[in-house]
């Protein structure tokens, strides 16, 4: 054991007698080689802890096993290809679940842990998926792995707002298979994709299909826009333009703006801006006591 102001270094050796192959479960008896493995452990007194573990590599005598050699693992301490102990891994998972990867990577050095946001994300991917359970109201929508090329399907529990699963594509067969494996869906909230409708009718025929609010408003806005564009010549003719009266001597009156149309063409909008700018210019000159343009002293 060695310690300085920055880190504590500990050397240890495994004394396990029966080392089991993680692939086939057979016990290894012949040692292939040994090497030193460096692991980061949880900090001690504000200093980093580096664990140097002397481990053995064994031959796997099972001819049917896919591995020829394997390295001994210590329960509750090491894991294959890991550079930190399982305790540190659980700490990073807790930080990532509470704060996210970016904020967790900024907090970890304050706690004596060296990590990156990519490492926190890798630790989060090791966590098992939470149980889905029975979903009564299911939200179905598509998302893009790569926009314009590859799309998938996201499934959301509408009542809790929690994503429950991701499907690799947006085909009807994938959604139908998922609905068959998870019965109990009473309402399916989806967009206007025909594949989702077909899958729901096939796997959950008793479920009520409704359109979600966003797609309803989006479709309504597009319909109104197309209708207004088709009748644009009539809308232009129906606009009546009333010129502004001359501004009062005391300045621009706010009630004069009532003569301006609410909806106007680009030409009327430009005239409106010019009249407003002229009125403001005259009001500023009146307040400063400057003479009007073209007047003589």
LINLINHU-V824788 format. One record per residue. RES is the residue in one letter. OMEGA is omega as a letter, one per 30 degrees, with the letter a starting at -180 (NA if undefined). NEAR is the number of other C-alpha atoms within 8 Angstrom. Layout:
RES:OMEGA:NEAR + RES:OMEGA:NEAR
//
This chain:
X:a:6 + X:a:6 + X:l:8 + X:a:6 + X:a:5 + X:a:7 + X:l:10 + X:a:13 + X:a:11 + X:l:10 + X:a:9 + X:a:8 + X:a:7 + X:l:8 + X:l:4 + X:a:5 + X:a:4 + X:l:7 + X:a:9 + X:l:9 + X:a:12 + X:a:6 + X:a:7 + X:l:7 + X:l:7 + X:a:9 + X:l:9 + X:a:13 + X:a:8 + X:a:6 + X:l:10 + X:l:9 + X:l:7 + X:l:9 + X:l:7 + X:a:8 + X:a:9 + X:a:9 + X:l:12 + X:l:12 + X:a:12 + X:a:10 + X:a:11 + X:l:8 + X:a:4 + X:l:7 + X:l:11 + X:l:14 + X:l:13 + X:a:12 + X:l:13 + X:a:12 + X:l:12 + X:a:12 + X:a:12 + X:l:11 + X:a:12 + X:l:14 + X:l:12 + X:a:14 + X:l:7 + X:a:7 + X:l:5 + X:a:4 + X:a:9 + X:a:5 + X:l:7 + X:l:8 + X:l:9 + X:a:11 + X:l:8 + X:l:11 + X:a:8 + X:a:8 + X:l:5 + X:a:6 + X:a:9 + X:l:11 + X:a:9 + X:l:5 + X:a:4 + X:l:8 + X:l:7 + X:a:10 + X:a:13 + X:l:10 + X:l:10 + X:l:11 + X:l:10 + X:l:9 + X:l:8 + X:l:11 + X:l:11 + X:l:8 + X:a:10 + X:l:13 + X:a:8 + X:a:6 + X:a:9 + X:a:9 + X:a:12 + X:l:8 + X:l:8 + X:l:14 + X:l:12 + X:a:8 + X:a:8 + X:l:11 + X:l:10 + X:l:7 + X:l:8 + X:a:11 + X:l:10 + X:a:6 + X:l:9 + X:l:8 + X:l:10 + X:l:7 + X:l:8 + X:l:15 + X:l:10 + X:l:8 + X:l:12 + X:l:10 + X:l:7 + X:a:6 + X:l:6 + X:l:5 + X:l:4 + X:l:4 + X:a:4 + X:a:6 + X:a:5 + X:a:8 + X:a:9 + X:l:9 + X:a:12 + X:l:13 + X:a:11 + X:l:13 + X:l:9 + X:l:9 + X:a:8 + X:l:10 + X:l:8 + X:a:7 + X:l:7 + X:a:6 + X:a:7 + X:a:9 + X:l:14 + X:a:13 + X:l:13 + X:a:13 + X:a:12 + X:l:12 + X:a:14 + X:a:9 + X:l:5 + X:a:5 + X:a:7 + X:l:7 + X:a:8 + X:a:9 + X:l:7 + X:l:8 + X:a:10 + X:l:7 + X:l:9 + X:a:13 + X:a:8 + X:a:10 + X:a:7 + X:l:10 + X:l:13 + X:l:12 + X:l:9 + X:l:8 + X:l:12 + X:l:9 + X:a:6 + X:l:9 + X:l:8 + X:l:7 + X:a:14 + X:a:9 + X:l:11 + X:l:14 + X:a:12 + X:l:13 + X:a:9 + X:l:8 + X:a:7 + X:l:6 + X:l:9 + X:l:14 + X:l:10 + X:a:9 + X:l:13 + X:l:15 + X:a:10 + X:a:8 + X:a:10 + X:a:12 + X:a:7 + X:a:6 + X:l:11 + X:l:7 + X:l:10 + X:l:8 + X:a:10 + X:a:9 + X:a:6 + X:a:6 + X:l:10 + X:l:9 + X:l:8 + X:l:8 + X:l:8 + X:l:8 + X:l:8 + X:l:8 + X:l:8 + X:l:8 + X:l:8 + X:l:8 + X:l:8 + X:l:8 + X:l:7 + X:a:6 + X:a:8 + X:l:8 + X:l:6 + X:l:7 + X:l:8 + X:a:9 + X:a:7 + X:a:6 + X:l:9 + X:a:6 + X:l:6 + X:a:7 + X:l:6 + X:l:8 + X:l:5 + X:a:4 + X:l:8 + X:a:7 + X:a:4 + X:l:6 + X:a:11 + X:l:10 + X:a:8 + X:a:5 + X:l:5 + X:a:9 + X:a:8 + X:l:6 + X:a:8 + X:l:10 + X:l:10 + X:l:4 + X:a:5 + X:l:10 + X:l:7 + X:l:6 + X:l:7 + X:l:8 + X:l:9 + X:l:8 + X:l:8 + X:l:9 + X:a:8 + X:l:8 + X:l:8 + X:l:8 + X:l:8 + X:l:8 + X:l:11 + X:l:10 + X:a:8 + X:l:10 + X:l:11 + X:l:8 + X:l:11 + X:l:11 + X:a:7 + X:a:6 + X:l:6 + X:l:7 + X:l:8 + X:l:7 + X:l:4 + X:l:4 + X:l:6 + X:l:4 + X:NA:2
//
